[in-house]
């Protein structure tokens, strides 16, 4: 089984050592892809970017069938060209495209939500994802479509497909049309309500013609590696989706599932 979304010390918000991550994966009998944060033009200077040359120099000795080297690329209109060149000029195994910023505001903090209703905040978030998919066609998988539901400052953070079905369908259709995958991020799959709402989205993905998903824990600490993978497996089976990972930017079937 491949955990395709892992952060170590090259990510601003992680202190996990690569040796500890590898040891943990061996103990859990899973493989992994390191996907360090690269949010070019992040509003806080020198945050969520890393030295790619150092990354490959330090981690290449660990690279193999059970540990691959990827990147989580922050999708943002003002860094499209630089992002494109970065991917073109480096030998990443996997490119995960994510949205962490809307209106140049970090979704982790309250500033983005201030003065907005939940519908306004979420609709704008989905619009930004859709707009970036038009540009960032060099990604392999769209990361955590439910990211906003982690940090939104509303009493009920959940994404209900029925409330945003039109824009979610546009996103899913775009992913399918461009031949990309959809990540099933396992971070929130420890809650029954989150599982239910994710099933609604991923079932719709399948109904529209989607076939493939990547599974990622978004681990920033050792204990999170491979977390909630059984729930992810059950969702994939229920929604009739194939779990895959990427090696040398080529899709591989995950034999662990």
C-alpha positions in Angstrom: 0.0 0.0 0.0 1.3 3.5 -0.9 0.8 6.5 1.3 1.2 9.2 -1.4 1.2 12.3 0.8 3.9 12.6 3.4 5.7 15.6 4.7 9.2 15.7 6.4 11.6 18.4 7.4 11.7 20.1 4.0 8.1 21.2 4.7 7.8 24.3 6.8 5.1 22.7 9.1 6.9 19.3 9.7 9.8 18.2 11.8 9.6 14.5 10.7 12.9 13.0 9.9 13.1 10.9 6.7 14.8 8.0 8.6 11.9 7.9 11.2 9.3 8.0 8.4 11.0 5.0 6.6 11.2 3.0 9.8 7.5 3.7 10.5 6.5 2.6 7.0 8.5 -0.6 7.3 6.8 -1.3 10.6 3.4 -0.7 9.1 4.3 -2.6 5.9 3.5 0.3 3.6 5.3 2.3 1.0 5.3 6.0 0.6 5.8 9.1 -1.5 7.4 12.2 0.1 5.4 15.3 -1.0 7.0 18.4 0.5 5.2 21.7 0.4 6.0 24.1 -2.4 3.7 27.1 -2.3 5.5 29.6 -4.4 4.7 33.3 -3.6 3.3 32.2 -0.2 2.3 35.5 1.6 4.6 34.7 4.6 8.1 35.1 3.2 10.3 32.0 3.2 7.5 29.7 4.2 6.3 26.6 2.5 9.1 26.5 -0.1 12.1 24.3 -0.1 15.4 23.9 -1.9 14.8 21.3 -4.5 18.4 20.6 -5.2 19.0 19.9 -1.5 15.9 17.7 -1.4 17.1 15.4 -4.2 20.7 15.5 -3.0 19.7 14.4 0.5 16.9 12.0 -0.3 18.0 10.3 -3.5 19.9 7.6 -1.5 16.6 6.5 0.0 14.7 6.5 -3.3 13.5 3.1 -4.5 10.5 0.9 -5.0 9.2 1.6 -1.5 10.0 5.3 -1.2 9.4 7.8 -4.0 10.1 11.5 -4.2 7.3 13.8 -5.0 6.0 17.3 -4.3 2.9 19.0 -3.1 2.5 22.0 -5.3 0.4 24.9 -4.2 -1.7 26.0 -7.1 -1.9 29.8 -7.4 -2.4 32.0 -10.4 0.7 34.2 -9.8 3.1 31.3 -9.7 2.0 29.2 -12.7 5.0 29.8 -14.9 7.5 29.3 -12.2 5.7 26.1 -11.1 5.6 24.8 -14.6 9.3 25.3 -15.0 10.0 23.7 -11.6 8.2 20.5 -12.6 9.6 20.4 -16.1 13.2 20.7 -14.8 13.1 18.2 -12.0 12.6 14.4 -11.8 9.7 14.2 -9.3 7.9 10.9 -9.2 4.6 12.5 -8.4 3.1 16.0 -8.5 0.2 16.6 -6.1 -1.7 19.9 -6.8 -3.4 21.6 -3.9 -5.1 24.8 -3.0 -4.1 26.2 0.4 -4.7 29.9 -0.3 -7.7 31.9 -1.5 -7.5 35.6 -2.1 -3.9 35.2 -1.0 -5.1 34.3 2.4 -4.2 31.1 4.2 -7.3 28.9 4.8 -5.8 27.9 8.1 -6.4 31.3 9.7 -9.5 33.3 10.4 -8.8 36.2 8.1 -10.2 34.4 5.0 -13.5 33.6 6.7 -14.1 37.0 8.3 -17.1 38.7 6.9 -18.1 35.7 4.7 -20.9 33.2 5.1 -20.0 29.6 4.9 -21.6 29.4 1.4 -19.5 32.4 0.2 -16.3 31.1 1.7 -16.7 27.5 0.3 -18.0 28.6 -3.1 -15.0 30.9 -3.6 -12.7 28.1 -2.5 -14.2 25.7 -5.1 -14.0 28.4 -7.8 -10.3 28.8 -7.2 -9.7 25.1 -7.4 -11.6 25.0 -10.7 -9.7 28.0 -12.1 -6.3 26.6 -11.2 -7.1 23.2 -12.8 -7.4 25.1 -16.1 -3.8 26.2 -15.8 -2.0 23.6 -13.7 -2.4 20.8 -16.2 1.0 19.3 -15.3 -0.2 17.9 -11.9 -0.9 14.2 -11.4 -3.6 14.3 -8.8 -5.8 17.0 -7.2 -5.1 17.1 -3.5 -7.6 17.2 -0.6 -10.7 18.6 -2.2 -12.1 18.9 1.4 -9.1 20.9 2.7 -11.3 23.9 3.7 -13.4 21.6 6.0 -10.4 21.1 8.3 -9.9 24.7 9.2 -13.0 26.7 8.4 -14.2 28.9 11.3 -17.8 27.8 11.2 -19.6 25.6 13.7 -20.4 23.1 11.0 -17.3 22.7 8.8 -18.5 19.8 6.7 -18.8 19.9 2.9 -22.3 18.7 1.8 -22.2 17.8 -1.8 -25.9 18.8 -2.4 -25.1 22.4 -1.4 -22.2 22.8 -3.9 -23.1 20.1 -6.4 -22.8 22.4 -9.5 -19.3 23.6 -8.8 -18.1 20.3 -7.4 -19.3 18.6 -10.6 -17.3 21.1 -12.7 -14.2 20.3 -10.7 -14.7 16.5 -11.0 -15.4 16.8 -14.7 -12.3 18.9 -15.2 -10.2 16.3 -13.4 -11.6 13.5 -15.5 -11.3 15.5 -18.8 -7.7 16.3 -18.1 -6.8 12.7 -17.2 -5.9 13.5 -13.7 -6.5 11.6 -10.4 -8.4 12.7 -7.4 -6.8 12.3 -4.0 -8.7 10.8 -1.2 -7.1 12.4 1.8 -7.4 10.3 4.9 -6.9 13.1 7.5 -10.6 13.5 8.3 -11.7 9.9 7.8 -11.8 9.2 11.5 -15.2 10.9 11.7 -18.4 9.1 10.5 -19.9 12.3 9.1 -16.7 13.1 7.1 -16.7 9.6 5.7 -20.4 9.9 4.7 -19.8 13.3 2.9 -16.6 12.1 1.2 -18.5 9.1 -0.1 -21.1 11.4 -1.7 -18.3 13.3 -3.6 -16.3 10.2 -4.6 -19.4 8.3 -5.7 -20.3 11.3 -7.9 -16.8 11.2 -9.3 -17.3 7.6 -10.4 -20.7 8.4 -11.8 -19.2 11.1 -14.0 -16.6 8.8 -15.3 -13.8 9.0 -12.7 -11.8 5.8 -12.3 -8.6 6.5 -10.3 -7.8 7.9 -6.9 -4.6 8.3 -4.9 -4.6 7.8 -1.1 -2.7 10.1 1.2 -2.5 10.6 4.9 -1.0 14.1 4.7 1.2 13.0 7.5 3.3 15.6 9.3 4.1 13.3 12.2 5.2 9.7 12.3 2.0 8.4 13.9 -0.1 9.8 11.1 1.5 7.8 8.3 -1.0 5.4 6.8 -3.8 6.7 9.1 -7.4 5.7 8.3 -6.3 3.7 5.3 -8.9 1.0 5.9 -11.7 3.6 5.7 -10.1 4.8 2.5 -10.1 1.3 1.1 -13.7 0.8 2.0 -14.7 4.1 0.3 -12.7 3.2 -2.8 -14.5 -0.2 -3.0 -17.9 1.3 -2.4 -17.4 3.9 -5.0 -15.8 1.5 -7.5 -12.6 3.4 -7.8 -9.1 2.1 -8.4 -6.3 3.1 -6.1 -3.1 4.2 -7.8 0.2 5.8 -7.2 2.8 7.5 -9.4 6.4 6.5 -10.2 8.4 8.5 -12.6 5.2 10.4 -13.3 3.6 7.2 -14.6 0.5 5.7 -13.0 0.9 2.4 -11.2 -1.8 0.2 -9.6 -1.5 0.0 -5.9 -1.2 -3.8 -5.3 -1.8 -3.3 -1.6 -5.5 -2.7 -2.4 
